[in-house]
Amino acid sequence: MNQITVTKNAARQLRSYFGWVYQNELIAPSDVQDGEIVDVLAPDGAFLARGYINQKSQIAVRVLSFEPRDIDAAFFSARISNALFKRAHIAQTSDAYRLIHSEADFLPGLIVDWYNGYVSIQINTLGMELQRQTILETLIALLSPKGIIDKSDAKVRTKEGIETRNGVVYGDVPEEVTITENGVRFLVNLHEGQKTGFYLDQRRNRATVASHIKQGDKVLDVFCNAGGFGLYALSKGAEVRFVDLSDHALIQVGRNLELNGFASCDILKQDAFDFLTLEKTTGNRYDCVVLDPPPFAKTKKEAAGAIKGFKYLLSAGLSLLNDNGIVALFSCSHHVAQNDLLEIALEASARAKAPLEVVELLRADEDHPYILNIPNSAYLSGIVLRKAAL
Ligand SMILES: C[S@@+](CC[C@H](N)C(=O)[O-])C[C@H]1O[C@@H](n2cnc3c(N)ncnc32)[C@H](O)[C@@H]1O
């Protein structure tokens, strides 16, 4: 087995189950080929972990196992089976969920989603790319899918020195698949949808926000994508307006309304910031405003700008609420976390001249696990606030 030695600090991190070794933590440059499996050793030679190496990437080693076990078909079968076992109960309420969430399922660089009989995969690293065939064979053996689509078009592949891929790699995958999540139906375009098709990570949050909505409520779903939050609200008898910038997403909203037999709604193609600025002047008021923007802060450096954006969104959202109305605000970047959102809310409260009740503290659904030892696995945070009536 190839071996590399890492610094004391990296050894300490690995012993607390952090799964990465950075380039500058390798003690001696290694002549191991990029993508190969290596044993990671402490400066005193003790075994720490087994993973794959890529010296082109800032993250030089990603851990596959903290035990010296063979990385073979049996390994992938065990890892994938365990991930399926943990998620089996989700199938009682939804036929679409994430099966493998990269590091958080101890398979770094691999994302696998299940969409009602079809599988969508993303392989984002060279080390995982070299295991492609084993992974595909294991998924076929364990899941008997009707088809598998590869959506490995993530920009991160370029950093890893591998080409992007997008296409069907097994069976047939139709243009669209219908999924049912907590009784609400969605058409998902696996070929063109954002991410691997649908924002699965918000499943539980859609249900939680909807649990606060009642017949006749007025709901504004901003950054709606395919209409997730709004469709749940419609199922509770609310009146909903949808806002997004993407043509593809908005077409999906219209079709999802039809699919569920809901009457047509206002579906607005507008920049969310422009929309909110204008909406404040109209006198329209809502019982629930959902603000679920794309990641504003992909890096730590971008966090300050992102916080400004969140402040604007939340202040605008609060100003559109009826008394006792609720606003749900999400950040899908771990650089703007739950505490940051609460701080932003405290400031917005003063501006809105209203105390805010914290109704819910939210994170990604459990098919996107939060591993305590891997801080960035807590990438999605949300808060639901009620504007108190004074
Ligand atoms: C995180 S997704 C929303 C997911 C959605 N809430 C759901 O449950 O499926 C963010 C959405 O924001 C949209 N978006 C990005 N920038 C925008 C902007 N400036 N104004 C409006 N929508 C925008 C994207 O098209 C995308 O659909």
The ligand as an SDF file (V2000), in Angstrom:
LIG
                    3D

 27 29  0  0  0  0  0  0  0  0999 V2000
  -32.0000   26.9710   -3.1550 C   0  0  0  0  0  0  0  0  0  0  0  0
  -32.9360   27.1340   -4.6150 S   0  0  0  0  0  0  0  0  0  0  0  0
  -34.5740   27.1450   -3.9970 C   0  0  0  0  0  0  0  0  0  0  0  0
  -35.1510   25.7840   -3.6980 C   0  0  0  0  0  0  0  0  0  0  0  0
  -36.6160   25.7580   -3.4670 C   0  0  0  0  0  0  0  0  0  0  0  0
  -37.0190   26.6010   -2.3700 N   0  0  0  0  0  0  0  0  0  0  0  0
  -37.1290   24.3490   -3.2540 C   0  0  0  0  0  0  0  0  0  0  0  0
  -37.6890   24.0440   -2.1790 O   0  0  0  0  0  0  0  0  0  0  0  0
  -36.9630   23.5370   -4.1580 O   0  0  0  0  0  0  0  0  0  0  0  0
  -32.6190   28.7760   -5.0920 C   0  0  0  0  0  0  0  0  0  0  0  0
  -33.4100   29.3070   -6.2610 C   0  0  0  0  0  0  0  0  0  0  0  0
  -33.1270   30.6860   -6.4000 O   0  0  0  0  0  0  0  0  0  0  0  0
  -33.2190   31.0330   -7.7750 C   0  0  0  0  0  0  0  0  0  0  0  0
  -32.5020   32.3200   -7.9260 N   0  0  0  0  0  0  0  0  0  0  0  0
  -31.1690   32.5390   -7.9360 C   0  0  0  0  0  0  0  0  0  0  0  0
  -30.9050   33.8570   -7.9760 N   0  0  0  0  0  0  0  0  0  0  0  0
  -32.1110   34.4930   -7.9660 C   0  0  0  0  0  0  0  0  0  0  0  0
  -32.5060   35.8630   -7.9640 C   0  0  0  0  0  0  0  0  0  0  0  0
  -31.6110   36.8400   -7.9600 N   0  0  0  0  0  0  0  0  0  0  0  0
  -33.8100   36.1320   -7.9420 N   0  0  0  0  0  0  0  0  0  0  0  0
  -34.7460   35.1490   -7.9430 C   0  0  0  0  0  0  0  0  0  0  0  0
  -34.4250   33.8440   -7.9280 N   0  0  0  0  0  0  0  0  0  0  0  0
  -33.1240   33.5150   -7.9500 C   0  0  0  0  0  0  0  0  0  0  0  0
  -32.6400   29.8460   -8.5010 C   0  0  0  0  0  0  0  0  0  0  0  0
  -33.1400   29.7950   -9.8160 O   0  0  0  0  0  0  0  0  0  0  0  0
  -33.1300   28.6860   -7.6200 C   0  0  0  0  0  0  0  0  0  0  0  0
  -34.3250   28.1700   -8.1350 O   0  0  0  0  0  0  0  0  0  0  0  0
  1  2  1  0
  2  3  1  0
  2 10  1  0
  3  4  1  0
  4  5  1  0
  5  6  1  0
  5  7  1  0
  7  8  2  0
  7  9  1  0
 10 11  1  0
 11 12  1  0
 11 26  1  0
 12 13  1  0
 13 14  1  0
 13 24  1  0
 14 15  1  0
 14 23  1  0
 15 16  2  0
 16 17  1  0
 17 18  1  0
 17 23  2  0
 18 19  1  0
 18 20  2  0
 20 21  1  0
 21 22  2  0
 22 23  1  0
 24 25  1  0
 24 26  1  0
 26 27  1  0
M  CHG  2   2   1   9  -1
M  END
$$$$
